[in-house]
Amino acid sequence: IIEEARKNGAAVIAIDPYKHETARRSDLHLQIKPGTDSALALGMMNGLIAEDLVDHAYIEQFVQDYQVLCERAQQFAPDKVEIITGIKKEQIIELARMYARTKPAVIRVGYGLQRHTNGGEIVRSIAFLPALVGAWKDVGGGFLLSNQDAYGINYEKLFRPDIYQGNPREINMIQIASALNDKTNPIHMMYVYNSNPASVAPDTNRVIQGLMRDDLFLVVHEQLMTETCKYADIVLPATTTLENLDIHTSYWHL
């Protein structure tokens, strides 16, 4: 689809520390330093505002605190952004101009840049760009992080509230260590599927300490012998997506 778009005149720019296949096939690859995407976004805003390439009508209607953003962007001149990101200032200026003048323009964000300590801020910073140039007005323009919900699945039909007994509590996965070691409101039974808390949940030692409790009955539904399986009372074999029919949402594909 991307190659077809390029044949029709579309430009593809890859911004990534790694020169992967998409980067090699792009019109321009900007090899940014990891974790500096916010600075690049602010550098582009600096250029957009300085050269008056923004959509004032769209900003007036939909953007709050635009002047505050302008003041922040002023602190990120191209010279400064080049030092931070490793991308030449001339490329930053040209990128901002190309982005503002291309209709429609879409920013496709991957799942790597938000996995930094400032990851949330990176995504927020990039998401400002389509608002400044009014890219949301164009069909096919704007900003896309995940296409998982791009299809019309009626999730209400998949839920079964009628089988709930009482009022079950919800526990965030990142707090499972504390929940498993909570003596005032203990968890006595745990059914694990599609996860491996002994390896992926924060505070690993306390997670394992909780999984080893004698009064916890642990069932793990898995395809592989994971770390969590080692602490299970029962391990149930699970099929892969290739072995059974199910409803699947998209994850980076069509």
C-alpha positions in Angstrom: 0.0 0.0 0.0 2.9 2.4 0.9 4.7 1.5 -2.4 1.5 2.2 -4.3 1.1 5.6 -2.6 4.7 6.5 -3.5 4.0 5.7 -7.2 1.1 8.2 -6.9 3.4 10.9 -5.6 3.4 10.3 -1.8 6.5 10.9 0.2 7.5 8.5 3.0 9.8 9.7 5.8 11.1 7.3 8.4 12.2 8.6 11.8 14.0 5.8 13.6 17.4 5.2 15.3 17.5 1.9 13.4 17.8 1.5 9.7 15.2 -1.1 9.1 13.5 -2.3 5.9 10.9 0.5 6.0 13.7 3.1 6.5 15.7 1.7 3.6 12.6 2.0 1.3 11.7 5.5 2.5 12.3 8.7 0.6 14.1 10.0 3.7 15.4 8.3 6.8 16.2 10.6 9.8 18.3 8.6 12.2 17.2 10.2 15.5 18.9 9.6 18.9 16.7 7.3 21.0 14.3 9.1 23.3 14.7 12.6 21.7 11.5 12.6 19.7 9.9 15.3 21.8 12.7 17.7 20.9 12.3 16.9 17.2 8.5 17.6 17.5 9.1 20.9 19.3 11.8 21.8 16.7 9.2 21.2 14.0 6.7 23.3 15.9 9.3 26.0 16.1 9.7 26.1 12.4 5.9 25.9 11.7 5.2 28.8 14.0 8.2 30.9 12.8 7.3 30.6 9.2 3.5 30.9 9.8 2.8 27.5 8.4 0.1 26.7 10.9 -3.7 26.5 10.4 -4.9 29.5 12.4 -8.6 28.7 11.8 -8.2 25.2 13.1 -6.1 26.3 16.0 -8.7 28.9 17.0 -11.5 26.3 17.0 -9.8 23.3 18.5 -6.5 24.1 20.2 -6.3 25.3 23.8 -3.4 27.4 25.2 -1.8 27.9 21.8 0.3 30.8 23.1 1.8 28.6 25.9 2.8 26.1 23.2 4.4 28.9 21.1 6.5 30.0 24.1 7.6 26.4 24.7 8.5 25.8 21.0 10.6 29.0 20.9 13.1 27.3 23.2 13.8 24.6 20.6 15.5 26.4 17.7 16.9 24.1 15.0 20.5 24.5 16.2 19.5 23.3 19.7 17.4 20.4 18.3 20.2 19.2 16.1 22.5 18.8 19.1 19.8 16.9 21.0 18.5 14.7 18.3 21.5 14.2 16.0 19.4 15.3 13.0 20.8 18.2 10.9 19.0 21.5 11.4 18.4 21.9 7.6 16.6 18.5 7.6 14.4 19.6 10.6 13.4 22.8 8.8 12.7 21.0 5.6 10.7 18.3 7.4 8.5 21.0 9.0 7.9 22.7 5.7 7.1 19.4 3.9 4.8 18.3 6.7 2.8 21.6 6.6 2.5 21.7 2.9 1.5 18.1 2.2 -2.2 17.3 2.2 -3.2 14.9 3.6 -0.3 14.1 5.9 -0.4 11.3 8.5 2.0 10.5 11.3 2.3 6.8 12.1 3.8 6.3 15.5 5.5 3.0 16.4 5.6 1.2 19.7 9.3 1.9 20.5 9.4 5.6 21.2 7.0 5.6 24.1 9.0 2.9 25.9 11.2 5.5 27.6 10.9 7.3 30.9 9.6 10.3 28.9 7.5 8.1 26.6 4.1 9.6 27.4 5.5 13.1 26.8 7.0 12.0 23.5 3.6 10.8 22.2 1.8 13.9 23.4 4.4 16.2 21.7 4.1 14.4 18.4 0.3 14.5 18.6 0.4 18.3 18.7 1.7 18.5 15.1 -1.4 17.5 13.2 -3.4 20.0 15.3 -1.1 22.8 14.4 -1.4 22.2 10.6 -5.0 21.1 10.6 -4.1 17.6 9.3 -7.2 16.2 11.1 -9.4 17.9 8.5 -8.2 15.7 5.7 -9.3 12.1 5.1 -6.3 9.9 5.7 -4.5 12.7 7.7 -3.7 13.1 11.3 -2.0 10.8 13.8 -2.2 7.0 14.4 -0.6 5.0 17.2 -2.4 1.7 17.0 -4.8 0.3 14.4 -6.1 -2.3 16.9 -9.6 -0.6 17.1 -9.8 0.2 13.4 -12.5 -2.4 12.8 -16.1 -2.5 13.9 -16.1 -5.1 16.7 -19.1 -5.0 19.0 -17.2 -5.6 22.3 -20.5 -5.5 24.3 -21.5 -8.7 22.7 -18.2 -10.4 23.8 -18.7 -9.5 27.5 -20.6 -11.8 29.8 -21.6 -9.7 32.9 -24.3 -12.3 33.6 -21.7 -14.8 34.8 -20.2 -12.5 37.5 -20.9 -13.3 41.1 -20.9 -10.4 43.5 -18.7 -7.4 42.8 -15.2 -8.6 41.7 -12.4 -6.1 42.3 -10.0 -5.1 39.6 -6.2 -4.9 40.1 -3.8 -3.2 37.8 -1.1 -5.6 36.5 1.7 -3.3 37.7 0.4 -3.6 41.2 0.2 -7.4 41.3 3.2 -7.7 43.6 1.4 -5.6 46.3 -1.9 -7.4 45.7 -0.4 -10.9 46.1 1.2 -9.9 49.4 -1.8 -8.1 50.8 -2.7 -9.8 54.1 -5.8 -7.8 54.8 -7.6 -8.6 51.6 -5.7 -11.6 50.2 -6.0 -13.2 46.8 -6.7 -16.9 47.2 -7.1 -18.0 43.6 -5.3 -16.7 40.5 -5.9 -17.8 36.9 -3.1 -16.6 34.5 -3.5 -16.4 30.8 -1.9 -14.3 28.1 0.7 -13.1 30.6 3.8 -14.1 32.5 3.7 -12.0 35.7 6.8 -13.7 37.3 8.8 -12.1 34.5 6.9 -9.0 33.2 5.3 -7.4 36.3 7.3 -4.9 38.4 9.0 -5.8 41.7 9.8 -9.4 40.5 11.0 -10.7 43.9 7.7 -9.7 45.6 5.6 -11.1 42.7 7.4 -14.5 43.1 7.1 -14.3 46.9 3.3 -13.9 46.4 3.0 -16.7 43.8 4.8 -19.1 46.3 2.2 -18.6 49.0 0.8 -21.8 50.3 -2.7 -20.4 50.5 -2.7 -19.3 46.8 -4.2 -21.7 44.3 -2.5 -20.8 41.0 -3.6 -21.9 37.5 -1.6 -21.0 34.4 -3.0 -21.4 30.9 0.0 -21.4 28.6 1.7 -22.6 25.4 5.2 -22.6 26.9 6.8 -23.4 30.3 7.2 -19.8 31.5 8.6 -18.6 34.8 5.0 -18.2 36.1 4.3 -21.9 35.2 7.0 -23.0 37.6 4.9 -21.7 40.6 1.6 -23.1 39.3 -0.5 -25.7 41.0 -2.0 -26.6 37.6 -0.7 -25.8 34.1 -3.3 -26.0 31.4 -2.0 -26.3 27.8 -3.2 -23.5 25.5 -3.6 -23.4 21.7 -1.9 -20.8 19.5 -3.8 -18.5 17.2 -3.0 -20.9 14.4 -4.8 -23.8 16.1 -8.3 -22.3 16.8 -10.9 -19.9 15.4 -11.4 -16.7 17.3 -12.0 -13.0 16.9 -8.8 -11.1 16.4 -8.2 -7.4 16.3 -5.5 -6.0 14.0 -2.0 -5.6 15.4 0.1 -3.6 12.8 -1.4 -5.4 9.9 -4.6 -5.3 7.8 
